[in-house]
Structure formats: structure tokens, C-alpha cells
């Protein structure tokens, strides 16, 4: 047949192409499976998961990253995984958290409370937390494992949560700082022709001034700077009795740099790689050196003041002095200064970040719920016995019992969840909701999010008698402070499951001081201004997530 020789000659070439194609496919498939083997650990039997991500390189990293880039949120993604799978316990595959084990997400509040209160021997603070936070505050208790060192350090700083310290030191400092905020907002409103303005930075400055005064006994002057930006001739009438912090601007600027670097680390794909890269940046090293130098200087100065006292001073000037008075080993153990400095830095960072975020959510809910705002203002007026314009004293606020104010704050924290995730790690084989969990497994305790704002039922824990919200009273996704009130008008702190500060030995150390600050700010602002409802474009409820969940938009129009 003509041409058959030519076709015969092509046959070897076709075989080579087939062989090459098969080899490429085989190598590609092997490489693909190798990547999956290296980045996606085997699932834990008995825990639901989305199967398609089990066979994707890096597992759930792509959907989480996409969600974060598009929305700015990350915390709600973990909660949505539970909601999607209709299970209070699910597993995800995130190489950022672990290459050896899947990450377990637990969104069942009664079980989370059980773990926090009674399973400390089975689960502890995740090593990842120390990797994240240890490069700027390695000796702070937040990232420590639960051991004698942590307990000793918490006992040392327990003074800042004592009733006397809150009443005699914290409350007056909050009052001074909030009074300046009121002055600032009167200036802003006048300068803006009564138009809405962004409140986020002002709330942070208020909290930072207050925490700086409470912890260091110094005036950082953040609100005074803002007042002078609005009106260069403005001087606060609420000067207080504190010395200005000479290095305040440098300290605050350096803290902001370190906090931004911490945000980069906590949202990075590789914590260790990002820590190394950031550690090479000169401005990071300068900021870290500045914070270390300034805080060490303040610690030494406070120690000198403490030594100079005759022991008869009834009330401490600040938290740092009281801690130093308790620490008789200050000069004997050089490492103690590092511990005090890092704990102080932690107090400054978390003390203003978390409460300012919570207050931002509170102001949004006040403006969007006018009936709630009216009732709360009326309750404050009645409680403080204000028969003429004016503000209650710091002592009045600290000792006040205003049930509806407590209910309002509890509802803000329930629906806004500023700190909705706690990182744990199993230290021995244990059970969660009846499922065996291997040692070394990362566990995310999700205490807030979409899965907690809907009523849904599963087979897990069906035999347990856990407390639930009465959804016949009000849907879970609605803002209704009355759900926290008893029929006799008193506040019911255990009306339903809610853990905004976690609980147990690793619960939020600053819970009492944070609640006092929120009570003080809300009380004083509501008795000074009305907050009208804003147009929808200024009142969206998206968040920007890093260490905490902060509202992306927080505008106010105080009148």
C-alpha cells in the first residue's frame, strides 16, 4: 500500500509521545500527592469535614485566605464551617496551624466551658500562640503554658483586678480620659458642622490614655493631641494630676509598629518565616528597642518611688507601683524585670485594643437601636439620681448597679464577639463531645460567630442538658438586651450560653477592668450626647480581624 512505510515510520514517534505524556502525568500526579501528603494530615475519624479540601494542596488555606481577602474577616469563617456542616465540632486542614494534625473547631459553648473549667490537664494554650506573640512579649502570661510561672505572675498582677484598685485607681482614670473624649467630640462636632465622623481612633486614644494612666501612672496625652489637631488652641479642662509622659509619643508610635508587625505574623501563611522576615526590618528593631528602653526606665523609676514611700500610702498611684511593692525579688532575680516589662506591655496592648473594639460595636448598636438607647439613658439618669445636667462621679459609676446597662453590655459582647476564638492544643489523648482526639491536636474554641447566632440542632451532645437561649423570646441574631433581664428587672448574667471573656484558669485576666471601662464610657457618653441613627452606608457590620474583631465602620454623630 502506498505510504504505508511512512505511517510505519511514525509509529515509534507516537509511542514515544504517549510514553512521555504518561511519564509527565505520572510525575505530576506523584508531585501533587506528595504536596498533599506534606501539607494535609489524615483526618480524625468521627469528625465531619469538607472532603474536597482533604485532597487540595494546603487544605483549607485557599478558602480561608480568599474569605479573608474579600471580607477582611477570618474569625467568622471558622464559625461558618460549623454552620455549613451542621455540627458543633468539625475539622479543617490548615498547615499554618499544624502539619501533623488537622485542626479541630469546637463551637459548642457548654463543652467549651467544660474544657476551660475542668480539662486543664488534657488541653493547654497552643504552642502556636507563643510562636505568634513570643517575638514581641515572650514573658507575658497570654502565651504561656499553664504552669507555676504563669500562676505566680498572675497572682503578682492580680492587684489590678482587686475591688479597691478598680474603685480607687482605675475608675478615676477612666473618668478623666472619658471627660477629655467628651470635650474632643464637642470640638469635632462643631468642626464637622454636626456631620458624622469616624470614632475608631478616638476610642483607641481614650482607652490608651486610661490604660497608660492606670498601669504607668503617666499621661500619654493622646486625646490632648487629637484636640489640638481639631483646634490648635484647644486645651483640655480635665488635666488631672498625672505627669506627662516625656516619651509618650515615641512609646505609642513604637507600640503601633509592633502591633502592626504582630498583625502580619498572625495573618501570615508561615508564622516562623514571617517572624524571621519581620525581625530583619530595621524599623521593627528600632520600635522594639524603644519600647524595651522606655518601659524599663519607667519600671526603674516606679521602683525608686516605691522604695521612697513610708509604707503608709493607702492607695497605689498605679498598677506598676503596686506590683513592684509586692515583688521583693526585684533586684535579686534579673529575669523579673523582663517578666514585669512584658506583662506591662501586654496590659497596654490588650487593654486598649480589646475594649476600644467592644466600645465601637456598642456605639453602633446604640445608634441603630434608638429604643434601647432611650431606655438605657433613662435607666442611667434614674440610677445616678441626676435631676440636672451633669455627669456622675467616678465613684458613683464604679459602685453603681444599673441592670439594663449590664444587659446592654452583655448583649453587645454576645452579638459582636470582639474576641471569638481561643487557641488550645491537646497535651494528651482526650475526648471532645465523645470523639477521641489525639495528643498534639490544635483546637479552636469558637465562642462567637454566625453559628452562635442561629438555632440549629445536631446529634452531638443530644443527651446533655445544656442551657439554651429562649428563641421564642427573640431570635438569636437580633440585638435584644432584654433577654438578659429577669422578670423582676434584675440582670441575669447566666440567662444563656455566652463566653465573651472565656472562663476558668485561662479566662481573660482583664475582664473586670474591661467591664468597668465599658460601663464608664457608655454611661458618660449617653449622659452627654444623643446618638442618632446613621444612613446605612455608614453603619455596616463588617469587621476587620487581627488579634481581635473590630468594626470596619464606626461612625458617630453626637448631638
C-alpha positions in Angstrom: 0.0 0.0 0.0 1.4 3.4 -1.0 2.6 5.5 2.0 2.4 2.6 4.5 6.1 2.8 5.1 5.7 6.5 6.1 3.0 5.6 8.6 5.1 2.7 9.9 7.9 5.2 10.5 5.6 7.5 12.6 4.6 4.7 15.0 7.8 4.9 17.1 7.3 8.6 17.5 3.7 8.2 18.6 4.8 5.6 21.1 7.4 8.0 22.5 4.9 10.8 22.8 2.5 8.5 24.6 5.3 7.4 26.9 6.4 11.0 27.6 2.8 12.1 28.3 2.3 9.1 30.6 5.5 10.0 32.4 4.6 13.7 32.8 1.1 12.8 34.1 2.7 10.2 36.5 5.3 12.6 37.8 2.7 15.4 38.1 0.3 13.2 40.0 3.1 11.9 42.3 4.2 15.5 43.0 0.5 16.5 43.6 0.1 13.6 46.1 3.4 14.4 47.7 2.3 18.0 48.3 -1.0 16.8 49.8 0.9 14.3 52.0 3.2 17.0 53.3 0.6 19.7 53.9 -2.7 17.8 54.6 -2.6 15.4 57.6 -5.0 12.4 57.8 -8.5 13.3 59.1 -9.5 12.4 62.6 -12.2 9.6 62.5 -15.7 10.7 63.6 -15.4 14.4 63.0 -17.1 16.0 60.0 -15.1 17.9 57.3 -15.5 19.1 53.8 -14.0 16.3 51.7 -12.9 18.3 48.7 -10.4 20.2 50.8 -8.9 17.0 52.0 -7.4 16.5 48.6 -6.3 20.0 47.9 -2.7 21.2 48.5 -2.5 23.1 51.7 -6.1 22.0 52.5 -8.4 24.9 53.7 -5.7 27.6 53.3 -7.1 28.7 49.9 -10.8 29.2 51.0 -9.8 30.9 54.3 -7.4 33.2 52.5 -9.9 34.1 49.9 -12.6 34.8 52.5 -10.2 37.0 54.5 -9.0 38.9 51.4 -12.6 39.6 50.2 -14.2 40.4 53.6 -11.4 41.4 55.9 -12.8 38.8 58.3 -11.3 35.5 59.5 -13.0 34.6 62.8 -16.4 34.2 61.3 -15.0 31.7 58.7 -14.3 29.2 61.4 -17.8 29.6 62.8 -19.3 29.2 59.4 -17.6 25.8 58.9 -19.6 24.5 61.8 -22.7 26.1 60.4 -22.1 24.7 56.9 -21.6 21.1 58.3 -24.4 21.5 60.9 -22.0 20.2 63.6 -20.6 21.9 66.7 -17.3 20.0 66.1 -15.6 19.9 62.7 -12.1 19.6 61.4 -10.1 21.7 58.9 -6.7 21.2 57.3 -4.5 24.3 57.8 -0.7 23.9 57.5 -0.3 27.3 59.3 -1.7 25.7 62.5 -0.2 22.2 62.1 1.3 19.9 59.5 0.9 16.8 61.7 -2.8 17.0 62.8 -6.0 18.5 61.5 -7.3 21.5 63.4 -10.5 20.8 65.4 -13.1 23.6 65.5 -15.3 23.4 68.6 -18.4 25.8 68.6 -20.3 24.3 71.5 -20.4 26.7 74.4 -21.2 24.2 77.2 -18.4 21.9 76.0 -16.0 24.9 75.7 -16.9 25.8 79.3 -16.3 22.2 80.4 -12.8 22.3 78.8 -11.9 25.7 80.2 -13.0 24.7 83.8 -12.2 21.0 84.1 -9.9 19.8 81.4 -6.7 21.8 82.0 -4.8 18.5 82.3 -5.9 17.5 78.8 -5.6 20.8 76.9 -3.5 23.9 77.2 -2.6 27.1 75.4 -1.4 26.2 71.9 2.3 26.4 71.1 1.3 28.5 68.1 0.3 31.3 70.4 3.7 31.6 71.9 5.2 31.4 68.4 3.0 34.3 67.3 3.2 36.6 70.4 6.6 35.5 71.8 8.7 37.6 69.4 7.4 40.8 71.0 6.4 39.8 74.5 8.0 36.4 75.3 7.4 36.6 79.0 3.8 37.7 79.0 1.2 35.4 80.5 -1.1 35.4 77.5 1.1 33.0 75.5 2.4 30.9 78.5 1.6 27.4 79.1 -0.4 26.8 82.3 2.3 26.2 84.9 3.6 27.6 88.2 5.3 30.5 86.5 2.0 31.7 85.0 0.2 31.3 88.2 2.8 33.3 90.1 2.8 36.1 87.5 -0.9 36.3 87.5 -1.0 36.5 91.3 1.5 39.3 91.2 -0.6 41.3 88.8 -3.9 40.3 90.4 -3.9 43.7 92.2 -5.2 45.4 89.1 -8.4 43.4 89.3 -9.0 44.0 93.0 -12.1 45.9 94.0 -10.0 48.6 95.8 -7.8 49.2 92.9 -10.7 49.4 90.4 -12.6 51.8 92.7 -9.7 54.0 93.8 -7.3 54.0 90.8 -8.9 52.7 87.6 -12.3 54.4 87.9 -10.9 58.0 88.3 -8.5 57.5 85.4 -11.3 56.3 83.2 -13.4 59.3 84.3 -10.6 61.7 83.4 -10.0 60.1 80.0 -13.6 59.9 79.0 -14.2 63.6 80.1 -11.5 64.5 77.6 -13.2 62.4 74.9 -16.4 64.3 75.5 -14.5 67.6 75.1 -12.9 66.3 71.9 -16.2 65.2 70.4 -17.8 68.5 71.1 -14.9 70.1 69.1 -15.2 67.6 66.3 -19.0 68.0 66.0 -18.5 71.8 65.8 -15.7 71.5 63.2 -17.7 69.0 61.1 -20.9 71.0 61.2 -22.6 68.3 63.2 -21.9 65.7 60.5 -20.9 62.1 61.3 -17.3 61.3 61.8 -15.1 58.2 62.4 -14.8 57.3 66.0 -12.4 54.3 65.9 -9.1 56.2 66.6 -10.7 58.4 69.3 -11.9 55.3 71.2 -8.4 53.8 70.9 -6.8 57.0 72.2 -9.3 57.2 75.1 -8.5 53.6 76.1 -4.8 54.1 75.7 -4.7 57.3 77.8 -6.7 55.5 80.5 -4.6 52.3 80.5 -1.4 54.3 80.4 -2.5 56.2 83.5 -3.7 53.1 85.3 -0.7 51.0 84.6 2.2 53.5 84.5 0.7 56.5 86.4 1.6 58.8 83.4 -0.4 60.9 81.0 0.3 59.7 77.4 -1.6 62.7 76.1 -3.2 61.0 73.1 -6.6 62.8 73.4 -4.9 66.2 74.0 -3.0 65.7 70.7 -6.3 65.0 68.9 -7.9 68.1 70.4 -5.1 70.2 69.2 -5.3 68.7 65.7 -9.0 69.7 65.6 -8.4 73.1 67.2 -4.7 74.1 67.7 -5.8 76.4 70.6 -7.7 73.8 72.5 -6.6 72.8 76.0 -8.4 70.1 78.0 -10.1 71.3 81.1 -9.6 67.8 82.6 -5.9 67.9 83.2 -5.9 65.5 86.2 -2.9 65.1 88.5 -0.6 63.0 86.3 2.8 63.9 85.0 3.0 64.0 81.2 4.9 61.1 79.7 8.0 62.6 78.1 8.4 59.6 75.8 4.7 59.1 75.3 4.6 59.8 71.5 7.6 57.6 70.9 6.2 54.8 73.1 2.8 54.9 71.4 4.3 55.1 67.9 6.6 52.1 68.6 3.7 50.1 70.1 1.7 50.7 66.9 4.6 49.4 64.8 4.9 46.3 66.9 1.2 45.7 66.9 1.2 46.0 63.1 4.0 43.5 62.8 2.1 41.2 65.1 -0.9 41.5 62.8 1.3 40.5 59.9 2.5 37.4 61.8 -0.9 36.3 63.0 -2.4 36.5 59.4 0.6 35.0 57.6 0.9 31.6 56.0 4.0 30.7 57.9 4.4 32.2 61.3 8.1 31.3 61.7 9.1 32.6 58.2 7.2 35.9 58.8 8.8 36.3 62.2 12.2 35.9 60.7 11.4 38.3 57.8 10.0 41.0 60.2 12.9 40.5 62.5 15.2 41.8 59.7 13.4 45.1 59.3 15.2 48.0 60.9 12.1 49.9 61.9 10.8 46.8 63.8 14.1 46.5 65.7 14.1 50.2 66.5 10.5 50.0 67.7 11.2 47.0 69.9 14.3 48.7 71.3 12.3 51.9 72.1 9.5 50.0 73.9 12.0 48.0 75.9 14.1 51.0 76.9 11.1 53.2 77.8 9.3 50.5 79.8 12.5 49.5 81.6 13.1 53.2 82.5 9.5 53.5 83.9 9.9 50.3 85.9 13.1 51.6 87.5 11.6 55.0 88.2 8.5 53.3 89.7 10.7 51.1 91.9 12.6 54.1 93.2 9.3 55.8 94.1 8.0 52.7 95.7 11.2 52.4 97.8 10.9 56.0 98.9 7.4 55.6 100.4 7.0 55.0 104.1 4.5 52.2 103.6 1.6 54.3 104.8 0.2 55.2 101.4 -3.3 54.0 101.3 -3.9 53.9 97.6 -1.3 52.9 95.0 -0.5 55.5 92.3 -0.6 53.0 89.5 -0.7 49.3 88.9 3.1 49.1 88.2 3.9 50.5 91.6 1.6 48.1 93.4 3.2 45.2 91.5 6.7 46.3 92.5 5.6 46.7 96.1 4.6 43.0 96.0 7.7 41.8 94.3 10.5 41.6 96.9 12.8 39.7 94.5 13.0 42.6 92.0 16.8 43.1 92.2 17.7 39.6 93.2 16.3 37.9 90.1 17.2 39.9 86.9 14.7 38.0 84.8 11.9 39.5 86.9 12.2 42.9 85.1 11.7 41.1 81.8 8.6 39.5 83.1 7.2 42.7 84.5 8.0 44.6 81.3 6.4 42.1 79.0 3.3 41.8 81.3 3.1 45.6 81.3 3.4 45.7 77.5 0.7 43.1 77.2 -1.5 45.1 79.6 -1.0 48.3 77.4 -1.7 46.5 74.1 -4.7 44.3 75.0 -6.0 46.9 77.5 -6.7 49.4 74.8 -7.2 47.2 71.7 -10.0 44.9 73.1 -12.1 47.5 75.0 -11.9 50.1 72.2 -13.2 47.4 69.8 -16.0 46.5 72.1 -16.9 50.1 72.6 -17.0 50.6 68.8 -19.6 47.8 68.5 -21.6 49.3 71.4 -21.9 52.7 69.8 -23.1 51.1 66.5 -25.8 49.2 68.4 -26.8 52.3 70.3 -27.3 54.3 67.1 -29.2 51.5 65.3 -31.5 50.7 68.3 -33.0 54.0 69.3 -35.5 52.4 71.7 -32.6 50.7 73.5 -30.7 54.0 73.7 -33.6 55.8 75.2 -34.3 53.1 77.8 -30.7 52.9 78.8 -30.3 56.7 79.1 -33.4 56.8 81.3 -32.0 53.9 83.5 -28.7 55.8 83.9 -30.5 59.1 84.9 -32.6 57.2 87.5 -29.7 55.2 88.9 -27.4 58.2 89.4 -30.2 60.5 90.5 -29.4 63.2 88.1 -32.0 66.0 88.4 -29.9 68.4 86.4 -27.4 68.2 83.5 -24.1 66.8 84.7 -22.1 63.6 84.9 -21.8 61.1 87.8 -18.5 60.9 89.6 -16.1 58.1 89.1 -17.0 56.6 92.5 -20.7 56.7 91.5 -20.1 54.8 88.3 -17.8 52.2 89.9 -20.3 51.4 92.6 -23.5 51.7 90.5 -25.9 48.9 90.0 -27.7 49.5 86.6 -29.1 46.2 85.5 -30.1 47.4 82.0 -26.5 48.7 81.4 -25.2 45.3 82.4 -27.7 43.7 80.0 -26.7 46.1 77.2 -23.0 45.3 77.5 -23.6 41.6 77.7 -25.7 41.7 74.5 -23.1 43.8 72.7 -20.4 41.2 73.6 -22.7 38.3 72.6 -23.6 39.5 69.1 -20.3 41.3 68.3 -17.8 38.8 69.9 -14.7 41.0 69.8 -12.5 38.0 70.9 -14.3 35.0 69.5 -11.5 32.4 69.2 -9.3 30.7 71.8 -6.4 28.5 70.7 -5.7 25.3 72.5 -3.7 22.2 72.0 -4.3 18.7 73.4 -1.5 17.5 75.6 -2.8 14.0 75.9 -5.4 11.9 74.2 -8.8 13.1 75.2 -12.4 13.2 74.2 -14.4 16.2 72.9 -18.2 15.6 72.5 -17.5 11.8 72.6 -14.9 11.8 69.9 -11.3 10.7 70.5 -8.8 13.5 69.9 -5.1 12.6 69.6 -2.4 14.4 71.6 -0.8 17.3 69.8 -4.0 18.4 68.0 -4.8 22.1 67.6 -8.2 23.0 68.9 -10.0 26.3 68.1 -12.6 27.1 70.8 -15.1 29.4 68.9 -17.1 31.3 71.4 -18.8 33.7 68.9 -19.8 33.9 65.3 -22.6 33.0 62.9 -23.0 29.5 64.3 -23.9 31.1 67.7 -26.5 33.5 66.2 -28.7 30.7 64.7 -30.6 27.9 66.4 -29.7 24.6 65.0 -29.7 21.1 66.4 -27.3 18.1 65.9 -26.9 14.6 67.2 -23.8 15.7 69.2 -24.5 16.1 72.9 -28.2 15.2 72.4 -28.2 13.6 75.9 -26.6 16.5 77.6 -28.8 19.0 79.4 -27.2 22.3 78.3 -28.7 25.7 78.7 -30.0 27.3 75.6 -31.5 30.7 74.7 -35.2 31.1 74.6 -35.6 31.8 70.8 -39.3 32.3 71.3 -38.4 35.5 73.3 -36.2 36.9 70.5 -34.2 35.4 67.5 -30.6 34.9 68.3 -29.4 37.2 65.5 -31.4 40.2 66.9 -29.9 42.7 69.3 -32.2 42.5 72.4 -30.7 43.4 75.8 -33.9 42.4 77.5 -33.0 38.7 77.0 -30.6 39.2 79.9 -33.2 40.6 82.3 -35.3 38.7 84.8 -38.9 39.4 85.3 -38.2 41.4 88.4 -35.9 43.8 86.5 -32.6 42.4 87.7 -29.7 41.4 85.5 -29.2 37.7 84.8 -25.6 37.0 83.9 -26.3 33.4 83.1 -29.5 33.9 81.1 -28.0 31.8 78.3 -24.7 30.5 77.0 -22.1 33.3 76.4 -18.4 33.3 76.9 -17.0 36.7 75.7 -14.1 36.5 78.2 -13.7 32.7 78.1 -13.6 31.3 81.7 -11.5 29.2 84.0 -7.8 29.5 84.7 -7.1 30.8 81.2 -10.1 33.3 81.1 -9.5 36.9 80.3 -7.3 38.4 83.0 -8.5 41.9 82.4 -12.3 41.1 82.5 -13.1 43.3 85.5 -11.2 46.3 84.3 -12.6 46.0 80.8 -16.2 45.9 82.0 -15.6 48.9 84.3 -14.2 50.8 81.3 -17.2 49.9 79.1 -19.6 50.9 81.9 -17.8 54.2 82.3 -17.6 55.1 78.7 -21.2 54.2 77.8 -22.6 55.9 80.9 -20.7 59.2 80.4 -21.3 59.4 76.6 -25.0 58.7 76.9 -25.5 61.3 79.6 -23.6 63.8 77.4 -24.9 63.1 73.9 -27.6 61.6 71.8 -26.5 59.3 69.0 -28.9 59.4 66.1 -29.2 56.5 63.6 -26.9 56.9 60.6 -27.5 56.2 57.0 -26.8 52.5 56.1 -23.6 53.2 54.2 -22.0 54.4 57.5 -23.4 51.6 59.6 -22.4 48.3 58.0 -21.5 45.4 60.4 -18.4 44.0 58.7 -15.3 43.5 60.7 -11.5 43.8 60.4 -9.9 40.8 62.1 -6.4 40.5 63.6 -5.9 39.8 67.3 -9.4 41.0 67.9 -12.6 41.6 65.9 -13.0 45.4 65.3 -15.9 47.0 63.3 -14.7 48.2 59.9 -17.0 51.1 60.1 -17.6 53.0 63.3 -19.1 56.4 62.7 -20.9 58.6 65.3 -22.9 61.8 65.2 -23.0 63.0 68.8 -25.6 65.8 69.3 
